[in-house]
Amino acid sequence: MRRPAWAAFLVAVVIVGGGGLFGLSAAGVFDNAQSGAQDTPRPAPPSTPASTKASTAPRTTTATPRAQLTTRSARPSRPVRPDPVHRYVFPVAGCRADASQTHHDYPASDIFADVGCLFVAPVDGRVDEVTRADSWNPKSNRGADRGGLSVSVLGVDGVRYYGSHLSAIQRGIAPGVAVRAGQILGRTGKTGSARPTSPHLHFGISWPTGPGVWWIRRGAVPPQQFLNSWHHGGQLSPVALVAAAHRKYGVDRGCRSYC
């Protein structure tokens, strides 16, 4: 009985000892694992840089086609405007009229017509100057008085048109009044230096000046080619010729001929 009891006791000791060792070993492993977990920090979740977030955010703009970009960036060109077209009419209406193809001393034309024929505006514009009194004296023959009754019109084309020796001036015609091509300005006659001659309309073309510059107002450009055109329904414009004559004339220093 003693040997089996002693053997049993040894087996029990072995089992208890081995279990303790196993428990200690297990406890040590656990402690090591726990201490390792505490010593080693957990890796932080990867942070997303601001640039990455911005790049991954959905864009709300859409790509513009290349052709469209070119169209928008190009500076819009201004439309080419054609030169304005003005309506011209022959300055005498209501009766037969013949324009002289020459004139004495300075550029102008005498349009011969009966007394009382209509003197009309040759183009749209505004009344420039009006002379309602005939102060011409044949003894003095002053240049400023030779025209007698007269009306000048500054056309919308920038050219001034002058008609004189009138027998009457239409009511309502005064400086600054707007007129249309063909509108009555007065009636032909023989006032001023035309008293001893056949009735006619003295017609002159010039560039605009200040008031009282009669030596230019009476005529600075030959009007014959334009009168001939208008008489037959043409629309020849004197704008270019008047501008060239003005440049050539230079500085105005007063009357230069037949003063």
Phi and psi restraints in degrees (value plus and minus 20) as a CYANA .aco file:
   2 ARG   PHI     -90.9   -50.9
   2 ARG   PSI     -59.7   -19.7
   3 ARG   PHI     -87.3   -47.3
   3 ARG   PSI     -64.7   -24.7
   4 PRO   PHI     -83.4   -43.4
   4 PRO   PSI     -56.2   -16.2
   5 ALA   PHI     -86.5   -46.5
   5 ALA   PSI     -60.1   -20.1
   6 TRP   PHI     -88.6   -48.6
   6 TRP   PSI     -58.1   -18.1
   7 ALA   PHI     -84.9   -44.9
   7 ALA   PSI     -60.1   -20.1
   8 ALA   PHI     -84.7   -44.7
   8 ALA   PSI     -58.4   -18.4
   9 PHE   PHI     -85.3   -45.3
   9 PHE   PSI     -60.6   -20.6
  10 LEU   PHI     -83.5   -43.5
  10 LEU   PSI     -62.2   -22.2
  11 VAL   PHI     -81.2   -41.2
  11 VAL   PSI     -60.4   -20.4
  12 ALA   PHI     -85.0   -45.0
  12 ALA   PSI     -60.9   -20.9
  13 VAL   PHI     -82.6   -42.6
  13 VAL   PSI     -62.9   -22.9
  14 VAL   PHI     -81.6   -41.6
  14 VAL   PSI     -63.2   -23.2
  15 ILE   PHI     -86.2   -46.2
  15 ILE   PSI     -64.1   -24.1
  16 VAL   PHI     -86.2   -46.2
  16 VAL   PSI     -64.0   -24.0
  17 GLY   PHI     -82.0   -42.0
  17 GLY   PSI     -65.8   -25.8
  18 GLY   PHI     -83.5   -43.5
  18 GLY   PSI     -58.8   -18.8
  19 GLY   PHI     -84.9   -44.9
  19 GLY   PSI     -57.8   -17.8
  20 GLY   PHI     -84.6   -44.6
  20 GLY   PSI     -64.7   -24.7
  21 LEU   PHI     -79.5   -39.5
  21 LEU   PSI     -62.3   -22.3
  22 PHE   PHI     -83.4   -43.4
  22 PHE   PSI     -59.1   -19.1
  23 GLY   PHI     -87.4   -47.4
  23 GLY   PSI     -62.1   -22.1
  24 LEU   PHI     -83.1   -43.1
  24 LEU   PSI     -63.2   -23.2
  25 SER   PHI     -82.1   -42.1
  25 SER   PSI     -63.0   -23.0
  26 ALA   PHI     -84.9   -44.9
  26 ALA   PSI     -61.5   -21.5
  27 ALA   PHI     -83.4   -43.4
  27 ALA   PSI     -60.8   -20.8
  28 GLY   PHI     -83.4   -43.4
  28 GLY   PSI     -62.8   -22.8
  29 VAL   PHI     -80.9   -40.9
  29 VAL   PSI     -61.1   -21.1
  30 PHE   PHI     -85.3   -45.3
  30 PHE   PSI     -63.8   -23.8
  31 ASP   PHI     -82.6   -42.6
  31 ASP   PSI     -62.8   -22.8
  32 ASN   PHI     -81.3   -41.3
  32 ASN   PSI     -62.0   -22.0
  33 ALA   PHI     -83.9   -43.9
  33 ALA   PSI     -60.4   -20.4
  34 GLN   PHI     -88.4   -48.4
  34 GLN   PSI     -64.3   -24.3
  35 SER   PHI     -84.5   -44.5
  35 SER   PSI     -55.8   -15.8
  36 GLY   PHI     -85.5   -45.5
  36 GLY   PSI     -56.9   -16.9
  37 ALA   PHI     -87.1   -47.1
  37 ALA   PSI     -53.5   -13.5
  38 GLN   PHI     -96.2   -56.2
  38 GLN   PSI     -57.4   -17.4
  39 ASP   PHI     -92.6   -52.6
  39 ASP   PSI     -56.6   -16.6
  40 THR   PHI    -111.2   -71.2
  40 THR   PSI      93.9   133.9
  41 PRO   PHI     -87.2   -47.2
  41 PRO   PSI     127.6   167.6
  42 ARG   PHI     -91.3   -51.3
  42 ARG   PSI     118.2   158.2
  43 PRO   PHI     -85.0   -45.0
  43 PRO   PSI     110.2   150.2
  44 ALA   PHI     -89.3   -49.3
  44 ALA   PSI     128.7   168.7
  45 PRO   PHI     -82.3   -42.3
  45 PRO   PSI     120.6   160.6
  46 PRO   PHI     -80.3   -40.3
  46 PRO   PSI     108.2   148.2
  47 SER   PHI    -106.8   -66.8
  47 SER   PSI     127.8   167.8
  48 THR   PHI    -118.2   -78.2
  48 THR   PSI      97.5   137.5
  49 PRO   PHI     -79.5   -39.5
  49 PRO   PSI     135.4   175.4
  50 ALA   PHI     -79.9   -39.9
  50 ALA   PSI     -57.9   -17.9
  51 SER   PHI     -85.6   -45.6
  51 SER   PSI     -55.5   -15.5
  52 THR   PHI     -88.2   -48.2
  52 THR   PSI     -60.9   -20.9
  53 LYS   PHI     -81.8   -41.8
  53 LYS   PSI     -64.1   -24.1
  54 ALA   PHI     -83.2   -43.2
  54 ALA   PSI     -58.3   -18.3
  55 SER   PHI     -92.1   -52.1
  55 SER   PSI     -47.4    -7.4
  56 THR   PHI    -107.5   -67.5
  56 THR   PSI     -31.5     8.5
  57 ALA   PHI     -88.1   -48.1
  57 ALA   PSI     125.7   165.7
  58 PRO   PHI     -89.9   -49.9
  58 PRO   PSI     112.2   152.2
  59 ARG   PHI    -103.0   -63.0
  59 ARG   PSI     121.9   161.9
  60 THR   PHI    -118.8   -78.8
  60 THR   PSI     -33.6     6.4
  61 THR   PHI    -108.7   -68.7
  61 THR   PSI     134.9   174.9
  62 THR   PHI    -133.5   -93.5
  62 THR   PSI     130.9   170.9
  63 ALA   PHI     -88.1   -48.1
  63 ALA   PSI     120.3   160.3
  64 THR   PHI    -118.2   -78.2
  64 THR   PSI     112.1   152.1
  65 PRO   PHI     -77.8   -37.8
  65 PRO   PSI     131.2   171.2
  66 ARG   PHI     -80.3   -40.3
  66 ARG   PSI     -61.1   -21.1
  67 ALA   PHI     -82.9   -42.9
  67 ALA   PSI     -57.4   -17.4
  68 GLN   PHI     -87.8   -47.8
  68 GLN   PSI     -60.7   -20.7
  69 LEU   PHI     -79.8   -39.8
  69 LEU   PSI     -63.1   -23.1
  70 THR   PHI     -81.9   -41.9
  70 THR   PSI     -60.6   -20.6
  71 THR   PHI     -85.5   -45.5
  71 THR   PSI     -60.6   -20.6
  72 ARG   PHI     -93.6   -53.6
  72 ARG   PSI     -55.6   -15.6
  73 SER   PHI     -98.6   -58.6
  73 SER   PSI     -42.5    -2.5
  74 ALA   PHI     -91.8   -51.8
  74 ALA   PSI     118.0   158.0
  75 ARG   PHI     -93.6   -53.6
  75 ARG   PSI     107.2   147.2
  76 PRO   PHI     -85.2   -45.2
  76 PRO   PSI     112.4   152.4
  77 SER   PHI    -103.4   -63.4
  77 SER   PSI     123.9   163.9
  78 ARG   PHI     -94.9   -54.9
  78 ARG   PSI     119.4   159.4
  79 PRO   PHI     -86.0   -46.0
  79 PRO   PSI     121.2   161.2
  80 VAL   PHI     -96.8   -56.8
  80 VAL   PSI      98.2   138.2
  81 ARG   PHI    -111.8   -71.8
  81 ARG   PSI     110.9   150.9
  82 PRO   PHI     -90.8   -50.8
  82 PRO   PSI     134.7   174.7
  83 ASP   PHI     -79.0   -39.0
  83 ASP   PSI     119.4   159.4
  84 PRO   PHI     -82.8   -42.8
  84 PRO   PSI     123.6   163.6
  85 VAL   PHI    -124.3   -84.3
  85 VAL   PSI     104.2   144.2
  86 HIS   PHI    -129.3   -89.3
  86 HIS   PSI     127.4   167.4
  87 ARG   PHI    -112.9   -72.9
  87 ARG   PSI     102.4   142.4
  88 TYR   PHI    -129.8   -89.8
  88 TYR   PSI     125.1   165.1
  89 VAL   PHI    -154.0  -114.0
  89 VAL   PSI     134.3   174.3
  90 PHE   PHI     -85.2   -45.2
  90 PHE   PSI     116.4   156.4
  91 PRO   PHI     -95.1   -55.1
  91 PRO   PSI     -24.9    15.1
  92 VAL   PHI    -139.7   -99.7
  92 VAL   PSI     111.4   151.4
  93 ALA   PHI    -156.8  -116.8
  93 ALA   PSI     139.2   179.2
  94 GLY   PHI      72.3   112.3
  94 GLY   PSI     -27.2    12.8
  95 CYS   PHI    -184.2  -144.2
  95 CYS   PSI     153.9   193.9
  96 ARG   PHI     -89.3   -49.3
  96 ARG   PSI     121.7   161.7
  97 ALA   PHI    -167.2  -127.2
  97 ALA   PSI     118.5   158.5
  98 ASP   PHI    -146.7  -106.7
  98 ASP   PSI     103.6   143.6
  99 ALA   PHI    -111.1   -71.1
  99 ALA   PSI     111.4   151.4
 100 SER   PHI     -87.6   -47.6
 100 SER   PSI     126.7   166.7
 101 GLN   PHI    -116.8   -76.8
 101 GLN   PSI     -18.9    21.1
 102 THR   PHI    -161.2  -121.2
 102 THR   PSI     149.4   189.4
 103 HIS   PHI    -175.5  -135.5
 103 HIS   PSI     128.0   168.0
 104 HIS   PHI     -97.8   -57.8
 104 HIS   PSI     123.2   163.2
 105 ASP   PHI      46.9    86.9
 105 ASP   PSI     -54.7   -14.7
 106 TYR   PHI    -174.2  -134.2
 106 TYR   PSI     142.1   182.1
 107 PRO   PHI     -90.4   -50.4
 107 PRO   PSI     104.2   144.2
 108 ALA   PHI    -195.8  -155.8
 108 ALA   PSI    -198.6  -158.6
 109 SER   PHI    -164.6  -124.6
 109 SER   PSI     119.5   159.5
 110 ASP   PHI    -119.5   -79.5
 110 ASP   PSI      96.4   136.4
 111 ILE   PHI    -118.0   -78.0
 111 ILE   PSI      84.0   124.0
 112 PHE   PHI     -98.2   -58.2
 112 PHE   PSI     108.8   148.8
 113 ALA   PHI    -179.5  -139.5
 113 ALA   PSI     139.7   179.7
 114 ASP   PHI     -83.8   -43.8
 114 ASP   PSI     137.5   177.5
 115 VAL   PHI     -83.0   -43.0
 115 VAL   PSI     115.4   155.4
 116 GLY   PHI      75.3   115.3
 116 GLY   PSI     -22.6    17.4
 117 CYS   PHI     -88.1   -48.1
 117 CYS   PSI     140.1   180.1
 118 LEU   PHI    -102.3   -62.3
 118 LEU   PSI     107.7   147.7
 119 PHE   PHI    -117.1   -77.1
 119 PHE   PSI      98.1   138.1
 120 VAL   PHI    -139.3   -99.3
 120 VAL   PSI     137.3   177.3
 121 ALA   PHI     -85.9   -45.9
 121 ALA   PSI     107.2   147.2
 122 PRO   PHI     -94.7   -54.7
 122 PRO   PSI     -33.4     6.6
 123 VAL   PHI    -180.1  -140.1
 123 VAL   PSI     141.3   181.3
 124 ASP   PHI     -80.1   -40.1
 124 ASP   PSI     126.8   166.8
 125 GLY   PHI     151.6   191.6
 125 GLY   PSI    -174.6  -134.6
 126 ARG   PHI    -152.4  -112.4
 126 ARG   PSI     127.7   167.7
 127 VAL   PHI     -86.2   -46.2
 127 VAL   PSI     112.7   152.7
 128 ASP   PHI    -115.2   -75.2
 128 ASP   PSI     -89.7   -49.7
 129 GLU   PHI    -152.1  -112.1
 129 GLU   PSI     131.3   171.3
 130 VAL   PHI    -154.9  -114.9
 130 VAL   PSI     110.3   150.3
 131 THR   PHI    -136.3   -96.3
 131 THR   PSI      96.5   136.5
 132 ARG   PHI    -124.3   -84.3
 132 ARG   PSI     -24.8    15.2
 133 ALA   PHI    -138.9   -98.9
 133 ALA   PSI     119.3   159.3
 134 ASP   PHI    -117.3   -77.3
 134 ASP   PSI      82.5   122.5
 135 SER   PHI    -130.1   -90.1
 135 SER   PSI      -4.6    35.4
 136 TRP   PHI     -89.2   -49.2
 136 TRP   PSI     115.8   155.8
 137 ASN   PHI    -142.5  -102.5
 137 ASN   PSI      99.6   139.6
 138 PRO   PHI     -82.4   -42.4
 138 PRO   PSI     -42.5    -2.5
 139 LYS   PHI     -93.8   -53.8
 139 LYS   PSI     -61.8   -21.8
 140 SER   PHI    -107.4   -67.4
 140 SER   PSI     -55.0   -15.0
 141 ASN   PHI      27.8    67.8
 141 ASN   PSI      29.0    69.0
 142 ARG   PHI     -87.1   -47.1
 142 ARG   PSI     116.7   156.7
 143 GLY   PHI     -79.9   -39.9
 143 GLY   PSI     -55.8   -15.8
 144 ALA   PHI     -88.1   -48.1
 144 ALA   PSI     -38.8     1.2
 145 ASP   PHI    -124.7   -84.7
 145 ASP   PSI     -28.5    11.5
 146 ARG   PHI     -83.1   -43.1
 146 ARG   PSI     -47.4    -7.4
 147 GLY   PHI     -94.4   -54.4
 147 GLY   PSI     -36.6     3.4
 148 GLY   PHI      42.5    82.5
 148 GLY   PSI    -156.4  -116.4
 149 LEU   PHI     -94.6   -54.6
 149 LEU   PSI     111.4   151.4
 150 SER   PHI    -170.6  -130.6
 150 SER   PSI     139.7   179.7
 151 VAL   PHI    -161.5  -121.5
 151 VAL   PSI     114.8   154.8
 152 SER   PHI    -140.1  -100.1
 152 SER   PSI     128.1   168.1
 153 VAL   PHI    -147.5  -107.5
 153 VAL   PSI     112.2   152.2
 154 LEU   PHI    -114.2   -74.2
 154 LEU   PSI      89.4   129.4
 155 GLY   PHI     -92.5   -52.5
 155 GLY   PSI     140.4   180.4
 156 VAL   PHI     -85.9   -45.9
 156 VAL   PSI     -33.6     6.4
 157 ASP   PHI    -105.5   -65.5
 157 ASP   PSI     -19.9    20.1
 158 GLY   PHI      67.2   107.2
 158 GLY   PSI     -15.9    24.1
 159 VAL   PHI    -123.6   -83.6
 159 VAL   PSI     124.7   164.7
 160 ARG   PHI    -119.3   -79.3
 160 ARG   PSI     117.4   157.4
 161 TYR   PHI    -141.2  -101.2
 161 TYR   PSI     114.6   154.6
 162 TYR   PHI    -149.5  -109.5
 162 TYR   PSI     112.9   152.9
 163 GLY   PHI    -152.0  -112.0
 163 GLY   PSI     113.3   153.3
 164 SER   PHI    -157.2  -117.2
 164 SER   PSI    -197.1  -157.1
 165 HIS   PHI      47.7    87.7
 165 HIS   PSI       7.2    47.2
 166 LEU   PHI     -91.6   -51.6
 166 LEU   PSI     132.8   172.8
 167 SER   PHI    -112.4   -72.4
 167 SER   PSI     -40.6    -0.6
 168 ALA   PHI    -180.0  -140.0
 168 ALA   PSI     134.2   174.2
 169 ILE   PHI    -135.0   -95.0
 169 ILE   PSI     113.7   153.7
 170 GLN   PHI     -81.4   -41.4
 170 GLN   PSI     120.4   160.4
 171 ARG   PHI     -80.5   -40.5
 171 ARG   PSI     118.7   158.7
 172 GLY   PHI      70.1   110.1
 172 GLY   PSI     -28.7    11.3
 173 ILE   PHI    -102.5   -62.5
 173 ILE   PSI      97.4   137.4
 174 ALA   PHI    -172.3  -132.3
 174 ALA   PSI     139.3   179.3
 175 PRO   PHI     -74.3   -34.3
 175 PRO   PSI     112.0   152.0
 176 GLY   PHI      73.9   113.9
 176 GLY   PSI     -31.8     8.2
 177 VAL   PHI     -93.7   -53.7
 177 VAL   PSI     112.6   152.6
 178 ALA   PHI     -96.5   -56.5
 178 ALA   PSI     118.1   158.1
 179 VAL   PHI    -152.0  -112.0
 179 VAL   PSI     137.3   177.3
 180 ARG   PHI    -130.7   -90.7
 180 ARG   PSI     135.9   175.9
 181 ALA   PHI     -76.2   -36.2
 181 ALA   PSI     109.4   149.4
 182 GLY   PHI      71.1   111.1
 182 GLY   PSI     -25.7    14.3
 183 GLN   PHI     -94.0   -54.0
 183 GLN   PSI     120.9   160.9
 184 ILE   PHI     -91.0   -51.0
 184 ILE   PSI     108.7   148.7
 185 LEU   PHI    -125.7   -85.7
 185 LEU   PSI     -51.6   -11.6
 186 GLY   PHI    -197.7  -157.7
 186 GLY   PSI    -182.3  -142.3
 187 ARG   PHI    -152.3  -112.3
 187 ARG   PSI     122.3   162.3
 188 THR   PHI     -83.6   -43.6
 188 THR   PSI     135.3   175.3
 189 GLY   PHI    -187.0  -147.0
 189 GLY   PSI    -166.5  -126.5
 190 LYS   PHI    -170.2  -130.2
 190 LYS   PSI      25.8    65.8
 191 THR   PHI    -103.3   -63.3
 191 THR   PSI     148.8   188.8
 192 GLY   PHI      47.1    87.1
 192 GLY   PSI    -162.4  -122.4
 193 SER   PHI     -92.6   -52.6
 193 SER   PSI     -19.4    20.6
 194 ALA   PHI    -107.5   -67.5
 194 ALA   PSI     -20.8    19.2
 195 ARG   PHI     -75.9   -35.9
 195 ARG   PSI     -64.3   -24.3
 196 PRO   PHI    -106.0   -66.0
 196 PRO   PSI     -12.3    27.7
 197 THR   PHI    -137.7   -97.7
 197 THR   PSI     158.5   198.5
 198 SER   PHI     -87.8   -47.8
 198 SER   PSI     127.8   167.8
 199 PRO   PHI     -81.6   -41.6
 199 PRO   PSI     118.5   158.5
 200 HIS   PHI    -182.7  -142.7
 200 HIS   PSI     145.0   185.0
 201 LEU   PHI    -123.3   -83.3
 201 LEU   PSI      98.2   138.2
 202 HIS   PHI     -98.2   -58.2
 202 HIS   PSI     105.1   145.1
 203 PHE   PHI    -143.6  -103.6
 203 PHE   PSI     106.7   146.7
 204 GLY   PHI    -151.7  -111.7
 204 GLY   PSI     131.3   171.3
 205 ILE   PHI    -143.9  -103.9
 205 ILE   PSI     116.6   156.6
 206 SER   PHI    -178.3  -138.3
 206 SER   PSI     157.7   197.7
 207 TRP   PHI    -108.3   -68.3
 207 TRP   PSI     139.8   179.8
 208 PRO   PHI     -87.2   -47.2
 208 PRO   PSI     127.9   167.9
 209 THR   PHI    -160.0  -120.0
 209 THR   PSI    -199.1  -159.1
 210 GLY   PHI     -92.2   -52.2
 210 GLY   PSI     152.1   192.1
 211 PRO   PHI     -85.9   -45.9
 211 PRO   PSI     127.2   167.2
 212 GLY   PHI      62.4   102.4
 212 GLY   PSI     -17.0    23.0
 213 VAL   PHI    -107.3   -67.3
 213 VAL   PSI      50.8    90.8
 214 TRP   PHI     -88.8   -48.8
 214 TRP   PSI     -47.8    -7.8
 215 TRP   PHI     -90.2   -50.2
 215 TRP   PSI     -38.3     1.7
 216 ILE   PHI    -118.8   -78.8
 216 ILE   PSI     -59.1   -19.1
 217 ARG   PHI     -78.0   -38.0
 217 ARG   PSI     -55.8   -15.8
 218 ARG   PHI     -86.5   -46.5
 218 ARG   PSI     -41.1    -1.1
 219 GLY   PHI     129.7   169.7
 219 GLY   PSI     107.3   147.3
 220 ALA   PHI    -148.5  -108.5
 220 ALA   PSI     -31.1     8.9
 221 VAL   PHI    -154.0  -114.0
 221 VAL   PSI     114.5   154.5
 222 PRO   PHI     -79.2   -39.2
 222 PRO   PSI     102.5   142.5
 223 PRO   PHI    -113.6   -73.6
 223 PRO   PSI     -19.9    20.1
 224 GLN   PHI     -78.3   -38.3
 224 GLN   PSI     -66.5   -26.5
 225 GLN   PHI     -83.7   -43.7
 225 GLN   PSI     -52.1   -12.1
 226 PHE   PHI     -96.2   -56.2
 226 PHE   PSI     -62.1   -22.1
 227 LEU   PHI     -81.1   -41.1
 227 LEU   PSI     -62.1   -22.1
 228 ASN   PHI     -83.0   -43.0
 228 ASN   PSI     -59.1   -19.1
 229 SER   PHI     -85.4   -45.4
 229 SER   PSI     -70.2   -30.2
 230 TRP   PHI     -84.8   -44.8
 230 TRP   PSI     -54.1   -14.1
 231 HIS   PHI     -82.3   -42.3
 231 HIS   PSI     -46.8    -6.8
 232 HIS   PHI    -128.7   -88.7
 232 HIS   PSI       0.7    40.7
 233 GLY   PHI      63.8   103.8
 233 GLY   PSI     -12.8    27.2
 234 GLY   PHI     -97.7   -57.7
 234 GLY   PSI     152.5   192.5
 235 GLN   PHI    -151.0  -111.0
 235 GLN   PSI      17.8    57.8
 236 LEU   PHI     -84.7   -44.7
 236 LEU   PSI     109.3   149.3
 237 SER   PHI    -121.4   -81.4
 237 SER   PSI     118.2   158.2
 238 PRO   PHI    -109.8   -69.8
 238 PRO   PSI     -15.2    24.8
 239 VAL   PHI     -76.5   -36.5
 239 VAL   PSI     -71.5   -31.5
 240 ALA   PHI     -84.6   -44.6
 240 ALA   PSI     -62.0   -22.0
 241 LEU   PHI     -87.2   -47.2
 241 LEU   PSI     -59.0   -19.0
 242 VAL   PHI     -85.9   -45.9
 242 VAL   PSI     -61.8   -21.8
 243 ALA   PHI     -83.1   -43.1
 243 ALA   PSI     -62.0   -22.0
 244 ALA   PHI     -85.7   -45.7
 244 ALA   PSI     -61.2   -21.2
 245 ALA   PHI     -84.9   -44.9
 245 ALA   PSI     -57.2   -17.2
 246 HIS   PHI     -84.0   -44.0
 246 HIS   PSI     -64.0   -24.0
 247 ARG   PHI     -82.4   -42.4
 247 ARG   PSI     -60.9   -20.9
 248 LYS   PHI     -89.8   -49.8
 248 LYS   PSI     -53.0   -13.0
 249 TYR   PHI     -84.4   -44.4
 249 TYR   PSI     -57.1   -17.1
 250 GLY   PHI      55.2    95.2
 250 GLY   PSI    -169.2  -129.2
 251 VAL   PHI     -92.1   -52.1
 251 VAL   PSI     113.6   153.6
 252 ASP   PHI    -103.9   -63.9
 252 ASP   PSI     101.9   141.9
 253 ARG   PHI    -140.6  -100.6
 253 ARG   PSI       4.7    44.7
 254 GLY   PHI      83.7   123.7
 254 GLY   PSI    -197.5  -157.5
 255 CYS   PHI     -81.7   -41.7
 255 CYS   PSI     115.9   155.9
 256 ARG   PHI    -131.3   -91.3
 256 ARG   PSI     -39.1     0.9
 257 SER   PHI    -177.3  -137.3
 257 SER   PSI     129.4   169.4
 258 TYR   PHI      27.9    67.9
 258 TYR   PSI      38.3    78.3
